[in-house]
C-alpha cells in the first residue's frame, strides 16, 4: 500500500494531536464552514449515524473550560470508523479548503515553483511547476482565478507569447486525494512588432535587458509627463527612476508619470532595471520646458545669423559610440559556371579576425548561391537597429552598370544578369530603414560593365543620413586583382586594408590612407585604385566603443537567435567495445566551414594498427569521401586554422566540412574504428553513430529562403542576351582548381577572372619574394602566418 493510501485510510482519531488541534480551531471559527455545517453533512451519511442528542452533547462542550465541540464531533466520527479520506470529502463538501490543507497526505507539495519573468512578445516562454510524486500527479494552471485551457501539464508553454498572456499564474498539484498550490508567478510581456519569429530564444536566466528606453521630452508647463522603460529578464525585473542622479520615491514602476509638469520636474532622467542578479541603466534623456519648435519640414529663407542659431554645435571631445557592431562577410570562390577564385577565402578569414578585435559580431560565409546570399543578407538586416554599425564585405565576381553595383552568387548562370544576382544599392536602402549609426560597404570585386545585362536599374530614393561609406577595391570600369601564393591568396585591396583597419581614425580617413598605400604599389599602378564614396558627416570610426543602451526588443531577440548560429558542437569522447577511446573535436574556420578532428586517446596494449575514420555524412553536404580523414589539416584544404589544430601523429585525422548552410537536417556521421590484435592478422571493425545537431550557420536554415519573405529582391527585365562566351585571354587563364592555380596574379573580371601581365617593376619592390618560374608572369608574396579564430571545442592537448 502506498503512503497516500495508508494516510487516507488512517482513522481520524489516530491523527497527530497538533493536526487535530489546528483542525478544531478552524472548525470553531465563526463562519458558515464550521463544525455545525460539518455535523449537518455527516448526519446525512448513513455510515456514521450521529443522532441529534449526540450533536447536542457536542454543543455543550463549549460551556466547559477546555471543551471543544469540534473535537467532540471528530471523536464520535472516529469511533464510527471515519478515515482521513472520509473527513477530507466532508470538508470539501462544505468548502473548508483551509482545513483540507491540514489533511494532505505526506509528500503532496510543490517542489519546483514557477518563476516570475518579463519576456518579449513573440518568444517561446515556459512556466514550470513540479509536484512531489511527479509524474504521478495531476496539474492545473490558473491565470488569476480562471483555469487555463489545456494547462494540465507540468509546463505551461506559450509559443509564441502575446501581450494578452501577461498576468499572474499559479499551478495546482493534485493526486486525487489532496492538492497543493504553487506560489504566484507574474508574467510580463513586452510588446514587439516581431510577428513572424515564433520560437525565438529567451533571455538566459539571471539576465536583464532594457528593450524600451525613455524618450526625451519638450513640454509646455502644465502638460503631462510620461516616461516609459521596459526590460525583459528572469527573474522579473523591478524599476527605479532617477532625476539628475537622485532616486524618485514614486518612480518604482515601468512608467513614470507627472500629471502637471513644472520647472522643478526639468532635468536628466534615466531608469534602472534590476532583477536581483543584474542591473541595467536606460539611456539618459532630457525633460525640458519650452515653447519653440526648432525644425520644420518646409524650406524657408533665413539670414546667416538665423542659420547659425539653428546649427547644432558639436560638443568638444564628444565621444561617438555604437549601440552594437555587426558585420557580414561573403567570399565567393567556387563558381559553378565561371572561373574559380582564390583570394576570397584568405581575405574573409583575415578580415573576420580583425573585426572581432574591434568587437564586431562577425558572420563569415564562403560560396553562397543566390538564395543563400539573400537569406544571409536578410539575417544580417535583422541584426541592425537604431545606432548599430553595419559593415558588409563582399569578395567575388561582380560588375557595375550605370552606377549600380552587382554581386554575383556561385550559381549564377552563363551569362548572368542582375536578376540572377544581388543589388548592393537595394541592401543599402534596407539598411537605412533600420536607422543604423554607420553603413560601411567594402566591395572587393570588379566594376566593369556587364555587356550582357542591358537592363536599366532605377534605385529607390535614399534617405539623407550622412552615415554611408563605400570602399570600392577598384575604380568604376576597372578590375580588382589578387596576389597568390602556391596555396594562399590575398586581394590587393585586403593586402593594404588589413594593415590599417585597427587604427583609431574616421572611416573615410582610414580608407584614404589605404588608397595612398595602394597607389604606391608598382604591381597594380595604373590598373587598380581604391575609390571611396561617402556621406559621413561625423567622425565615426570602426574603433568606436559599444554602448548597448538603445537596443530594441527586436534586436535583442535577433541577437540571441544569431548567437545560436555560432555554436560549435561540444567535443566528445567515444569508447568502443574493444577498449579504444576516441576524442572528437570541432573548430570553425568560417561560419559555414567546420573542421572535425579525431584523436585516439587510449588503446589497450594488445591492439595494433588502430585507425579511426568518420563517414556517412548527410547528402546535403555533398562530401567527397576521398577528401575526408586526412593526416594533416592542409590536406583537407584548411590552410588557415591548421597551426592551432592538434597534431598527434598517426592517431589524428582531419575532415573539413564546407557549405554547412545547405544542411536541412542534423549533422550525423559514423565513427568507424579498424584495429588488429597483436598476433592476429585479421582486421576487426567497430562503428558508432554520432549526431551533433546543426552546427554554426546551419541553425538558421538559410538554404530554404522560406522562413520569411526575402527583402533583398532584384528587378527582372524582359531583355534577352546571347550566351556569354570566354574570349581567348579569359579561356587561357581559367584555373583548373580553386586552390592550386599556377597563376599568381589574377583579376576579378566583370564576367570572369582574367590573368593580367603587370609589366616590368623595379627589383626592390619584390625583395624577399620567392622565385617565379619563366611560365609565370605574376608575383607571389612571402608566406604569411595566420591566427586561428577562437571557435574550437577541444583543448588541443
FENJOJO-V424189 format. One record per run of one state. SS is the DSSP state (H for helix, E for strand, C for the rest). FROM is the first residue (numbers start at 0). TO is the last residue. If there is no record, write none. Layout:
BEGIN
ss->SS from->FROM to->TO
ss->SS from->FROM to->TO
END
This chain:
BEGIN
ss->C from->0 to->1
ss->H from->2 to->7
ss->C from->8 to->9
ss->E from->10 to->10
ss->H from->11 to->13
ss->C from->14 to->15
ss->H from->16 to->26
ss->C from->27 to->33
ss->H from->34 to->42
ss->C from->43 to->50
ss->H from->51 to->62
ss->C from->63 to->67
ss->H from->68 to->78
ss->C from->79 to->81
ss->E from->82 to->82
ss->H from->83 to->92
ss->C from->93 to->95
ss->H from->96 to->101
ss->C from->102 to->108
ss->E from->109 to->111
ss->C from->112 to->115
ss->E from->116 to->119
ss->C from->120 to->121
ss->E from->122 to->127
ss->C from->128 to->128
ss->E from->129 to->130
ss->C from->131 to->136
ss->E from->137 to->142
ss->C from->143 to->144
ss->E from->145 to->146
ss->C from->147 to->153
ss->E from->154 to->158
ss->C from->159 to->161
ss->H from->162 to->164
ss->C from->165 to->165
ss->E from->166 to->173
ss->C from->174 to->177
ss->E from->178 to->180
ss->C from->181 to->183
ss->E from->184 to->189
ss->C from->190 to->198
ss->E from->199 to->199
ss->C from->200 to->206
ss->E from->207 to->211
ss->C from->212 to->215
ss->E from->216 to->218
ss->C from->219 to->223
ss->E from->224 to->227
ss->C from->228 to->228
ss->E from->229 to->233
ss->C from->234 to->236
ss->E from->237 to->242
ss->C from->243 to->244
ss->E from->245 to->246
ss->C from->247 to->253
ss->E from->254 to->257
ss->C from->258 to->261
ss->H from->262 to->264
ss->C from->265 to->265
ss->E from->266 to->273
ss->C from->274 to->277
ss->E from->278 to->280
ss->C from->281 to->283
ss->E from->284 to->288
ss->C from->289 to->302
ss->H from->303 to->309
ss->C from->310 to->319
ss->E from->320 to->321
ss->C from->322 to->323
ss->E from->324 to->330
ss->C from->331 to->341
ss->H from->342 to->356
ss->C from->357 to->359
ss->E from->360 to->365
ss->C from->366 to->368
ss->H from->369 to->382
ss->C from->383 to->387
ss->E from->388 to->394
ss->C from->395 to->396
ss->E from->397 to->400
ss->C from->401 to->402
ss->E from->403 to->406
ss->C from->407 to->416
ss->H from->417 to->419
ss->C from->420 to->420
ss->E from->421 to->422
ss->H from->423 to->432
ss->C from->433 to->436
ss->E from->437 to->443
ss->C from->444 to->466
ss->E from->467 to->471
ss->C from->472 to->478
ss->E from->479 to->483
ss->C from->484 to->487
ss->E from->488 to->490
ss->H from->491 to->496
ss->C from->497 to->504
ss->E from->505 to->505
ss->H from->506 to->518
ss->C from->519 to->529
ss->E from->530 to->533
ss->C from->534 to->539
ss->E from->540 to->540
ss->C from->541 to->543
ss->E from->544 to->545
ss->C from->546 to->551
ss->H from->552 to->563
ss->C from->564 to->570
ss->E from->571 to->574
ss->C from->575 to->579
ss->E from->580 to->589
ss->C from->590 to->591
ss->E from->592 to->601
ss->C from->602 to->605
ss->E from->606 to->614
ss->C from->615 to->617
ss->H from->618 to->620
ss->C from->621 to->623
ss->H from->624 to->626
ss->C from->627 to->628
ss->E from->629 to->629
ss->C from->630 to->631
ss->H from->632 to->635
ss->C from->636 to->647
ss->H from->648 to->650
ss->E from->651 to->656
ss->C from->657 to->658
ss->H from->659 to->661
ss->C from->662 to->666
ss->E from->667 to->676
ss->C from->677 to->682
ss->E from->683 to->690
ss->C from->691 to->694
ss->H from->695 to->699
ss->C from->700 to->726
ss->H from->727 to->731
ss->C from->732 to->743
ss->E from->744 to->747
ss->C from->748 to->752
ss->E from->753 to->754
ss->C from->755 to->761
ss->H from->762 to->765
ss->C from->766 to->790
ss->E from->791 to->791
ss->C from->792 to->796
END
